[in-house]
């Protein structure tokens, strides 16, 4: 059974694995080239326009059918289109919650599964063919590393095969190590190395002793430094390094480091609305309530103006982000207004955000001393997504009211 070995581990270790590898599989880089279809595809890709990106990448393949990169690009666009549709990307950026719950819409269509698998198989086959002719072909080695990382990505998100995903990510790391051994100036290949160091360095020591990590022990700080190098001096993967650093800075509770990166990315990819949500969250985490609210207000303005990209943003998602922010700032009456409006139309949200909205509503009622309303909201959270972490947390609040944790 895929991921079966993970079932034998204790709950803490499973959680540690999942929380560590989540970073790899939320954003992973692709190489770019001078192909005009590829350039157009990535412009759409980073702006969350995956239908247009897949069309461009198919044209890229048609123009260069023996180049493995095009097949990698198409595979990632297929995967990310499903992630956006299911709310997986939004769950990471907007809520910071990573259950990746499965319901019908979380499962790719059979034809998309087939296209992804076929694209990766073709990319690996072409990469290996080139490598058989020249074992020092850094382009082939780099492409193979991307292929295995994408397959790891898919194994984690779709097949739920966690250990297989870690094995493939380690294989990808080995290919990119070979790239930099042959050509130390190939800065972009260091992105995967830095990310892998950070991920493995985040695992408990018991996991690092398992064979599928290939002897890598990881180093969180070294991994971050490597990503910073690629973000500053990389060419192909500069943007990916910046996005990954923003995600890691959030995980490391370093919002002041994330904010400049996000501001730069918002300017470069103005239709990528998720970046603005993350910007608001980081301002909130940094203690700047006014700027956080301004960032959310800007999303509302862009949506009302019909700006491309923002017409896709559900009003409920904006109101959840604001209600959540106000909740943490203890502005409970205004938070309640937003959260009540959101939960009245929770079906318009992705699963993760919807269940969190119900739980947050219950917590708000508890803080206001409205216990019966709080219990009713927790029950709705449990009904909405029974297997989610938020539902499990809500079960606890039914028997014991939510209270703020004391600082320190």
N, C-alpha and C positions, 0 to 999 in steps of 0.2 A: 504494500500500500504506500503511495507517495507520502513522504514525510513521516513514515511509520516509526522510525527510530526516535523521533521527537516525542512521541507519545509515551515512551518509557522514561522520560526525564521528569524530574519533579517540577511542580508548578513554578517555582521561583526561577529555575534555569530556563524553562520554556519562555517565560516572560522576558528574561534577560536577553535571550537570543533574538526574540521578535523585536524588542525595543531597540536593539543595536542595529540589526540589519535593515530596519525600516528606512533608515537614511539612504542606504544604497539604492533602494527600490522606489523611492519617490522621485528623485531626479537622477538620471544617469546620462553621461555625455555621449555624443556622437561626433565623429570627425566630419569636417566640411571640406569642400574643394572648390575649384573654379567653375564647376559645372553650373550653368545658369539655372537649370531646373532645381538643382540642389539648393542654391542660394535662395531662390524663391520659396522653396519648400520650408527652409528653416525660418524664414521671415514669418510664414504662417504658423509654423510649429511653436515658436516662442510666444506668439500672440494667441495661442490656444485655438487656432483655426485648423483643426486636424483633418477635416474633410478636404480642404484645399491643399494641405500639406501632403496627404496621401496621393492626391492627383498629380502633384508636382514630382513626387518621388517615383511614381510609375513612369512618368516621362523621363526621369533620370535613368531608370533602368533600361528603357527602350533605347536611349541614346548611347548607353554604355553597358550592354548586357553581360559583359565579362568582368565588370568591376563589382567586387563584393560590397562596397560601401552602399550602393543604392538599395540593395536588399536589406541591409541593416537599417537604413533610414526608414524604409517602408514598414519594417517590423515594428520599430519604435512608435511611429505615427499611429499604427493600428492599435497598439497597446495603450498609448496615452489617450486616444479618442475614447476608448472604453473606460479608462480611469476617470476622465472628466465626466463622461455620461453617468457613471455610477456614483460620483461624488468622492472618489478616493483622493484625487488631487485636492479637492476642496476641504476634505476632512483634515488633511495634513496642514494646509496653509491657514485655513480659517479657524479651526478649532484646536489644532494641535493634538487631536485625539486620533488614535490609529487602530481602530478595531477592524477595519476592512471587512465589514460584515458581508455575508453572502445572502443575497436574496435573488430573485430571478434576474433583475436588471444588472446585477453584479457579474453575471456570467456572459462572456462574449458569445456572439452568435456563432454557430458551427462554422460558417464560412470565414469568419474572422480568425477563429482558432486555426483553421486550415491554412489561411493566407500567412499568418504569423509563422507557423511551423515550417511551411514551405520556404518562406523568405529566409529564415535563419539557416535551414538546411542548405539552401543555395549559397548563402554567404560563406558558410563554413567550408563547403565543397570548393568554392572558387579560391578562398584563402589558402586552403591546404594545397591546392593545385599549384598556386604561385610559389608557395613555400617549398614544395618538392623540387622546383626548378632552381630556387635560390634561398638557402636557409637564412640568409642575412637580409632578406627583403623586409624592411621595417614597416612598409605599408601593409603587407600581408599579415605580419605579426600584430600590428595595431588593429587591423580589421577583425582578426580572429578574437582578440581580446574583447572587442566591442560585442561580437556575436555571442560569446559565452556570457558576458555580463547581461545582455538582453535576455538570454534564455534563463539566467538566474532570476532576473526581474520577473519574467512571466511565471516561472515556477513558484515564486513567492506569492505574487498577487492573485494568480488565477488557479494554479494547481494546489496551492497551499503546501507545497513540498519544500519545507524550510531548509532541511539539511542539504538537499539536492541544490538548492539555491546557493547556499554557502560554498558548496564544492565548486559549482560553476564560477562563482565570483573569485574563488581562489585560483582557478585555472586562468581566468581573465587576467588576474594580477600577474601570474607567471609570464604570460605572453607580453604584457607591457613592461615587465622587468627586462625581458630580452631586448625590447625596443631601446630602452635607455642604456643598456649595456653596450649595444652596437653604436648608438648615437646619443651621447649624453645631452646633446642640445635639443633633443626632441622633448621639449617641456611639456607638451600636452599629454604625453603618455604617463606623466607623473601624477595626473589627476586621479586615476584609478588607484595608483600606489598610495597616495595620501588618504584617499577615502577608505581603502581597505585597512590601512594602518589605524585609522580612527575607529572603524567598526570593530576590528579584532581587539583593539586596545580597550574597547568598551565591554567586552565579554568577560564573564567570570573566569578565573584561572582554570577551573575544571573543564570549561569548554575549550580553552586554548590547547589542552593536552590531547584533544581528539584528532585523529589522523587527517580528517578532511580539510583542516586548515593549512596543511602542507608545511608545517613547521614555523609558520608566521606567528609571532607573538603580539605584534601591534604596539602602537604608541600613540595615544590620543593627541598629545601636544605636537608631536612630530607630524602626525597626519594633518593637523590644522595648518602647520607651517607650510607643508607641501601644497596644500590647497591654496593658500595665500599666494604662493609663488606662481601657480598656474593662473590665478585670478589676475595677477599683475602683469605677467610676462607671456602667458599662453596666447596662442592664435586660434587654433581650432576649437579649444574647449574653454576659452576664457569665460564665456557667459555661463556655462555649466558650473564652472568652479565658483563663480560669484553666487549663483543660486544655492549651490550646496553649502557654501559658507554661511549664507543667511539662515538656512535650515539648522545648521550645526550651532550657530550662535544662539539661536532660539533655544535649542536643547540645552546649551551650556549656560543659559540665563545671562546672555551678553547682548541685550537689545541695542545698546548704544553702538556696538560694532555692526549690528545688522542694518540699522537705519540708513547709513550712507550707501550701502550696497543696494538696498531696495529702492532708494530714491533714484539711483543711477539706472537700475533696471526698468523702473516705471517710465523714465524718459526714453529709453531705447525701445521698449515694447509697450506702447501706450494702450494697446487693446487687451493686454493681459491683465484682466481685472483682478485676478487672484493676488497679484503682487500688491495692489492697493489695500486689499483686506489684510494682508500680512503686515504692511506698513502701519496700518492702524493698530494692529495687535502689538507691534513692537513699541510704538509710542506709548501705548497703555502700560506695557510692562516696564517701560523706562520711567513711569510716573508722570507722564505728560498727558493728562486727560484731555486738555483742550485740543492739542494737535491730533490726538487719536480720533476725537469726534470730528475734527475738520477733515481728516482723511476719509471717514465714512460719509460725511456730507458731500465730499467731492464725488464719490461714487454715485450718490443719489442724483447730483446735478448732471453728471454724464449720462446716466440712465434716462433722465427726463428729457435731455437734449437729443436723445437718439444717437449718441456717439457709437460708432461701430465697436462691437465687443460688449458694450455695457447694456445693450437691449436684452442680452441673454441672462442678465443677473436677476434672479427672483427678488422682488421687494422683501420677501420674508428673510432672505439671507442677510440683507443689509440690516434689517431690524433685529435679527438674532445677534449679529455682531455688536450692534449698539447696546442691546439689552444685556448681553454678557459683559461688556465693558462696564456699564453702569452698575451691574451687580457687584463686580469686584471693587468698584469705588464706593460701594455702600449707598448709592443713589437709588434706593429700593423702589420708591414710587414710580420713577421714570422707567426703571428697569422692568417693573411689573407691566407697565403699559405696552412696552415692546414685546415682552415674552408672551403676554396673553394674545396679542395680535398674531404672533408667529405660530403659536400652538393651535390657534383656530384654523390655520391652513398648513399644518405640518406636512401634509402629503406633497406640498410643493418643494420640500427640502430633500436633500440626500439623507440617507438613513442615519448616518452618524450625527449630523447636525440636528435632525428632528428629535432623536432620543435625548440629546443633550439639552435641547430647548425645554422639553417636558421636565427633565430633572432640575434644570436651573430654575424653572418656574416654581417647582416644589420647594427648593431651597430658599427662594425669595419669600414665599409665603411663610416658611418656618421662621425666618429672621424677623418677619413682621408679626409673628405670633398668631397667624391664621392657620392653626394646625389641621383642621378638617380639609381646607383647600389644598394644603401641602400634601397630605396623604393621597388625595384624589389625583394630584399631578404626578406623584411618584407611581401610582398604579397605571396611569396612562403611559409613562415612560417604559414600564415593564411590558405592557401590552404592545407598545409600538415596536420594540426590538428586544425580545426576551433574552437573547443570548449575548447582548452587548455588555460591556463593562459598566456603562452608565445605568443599565437596568439592574445589574447586580448591586451597584452602589445604592440605587434607589430602594431596593429591598431592605437594605440596612436602615435607611431613613424612615421607613414605615414604623419600625419598632423603636427607633431612637432619633429624635428630631435633629436636623442639621444645625450645627453651630460653627461659627468661625473659629479657626484655630488661632490661638494666641501667638503673637509674634515672639520669636526667640524660643 
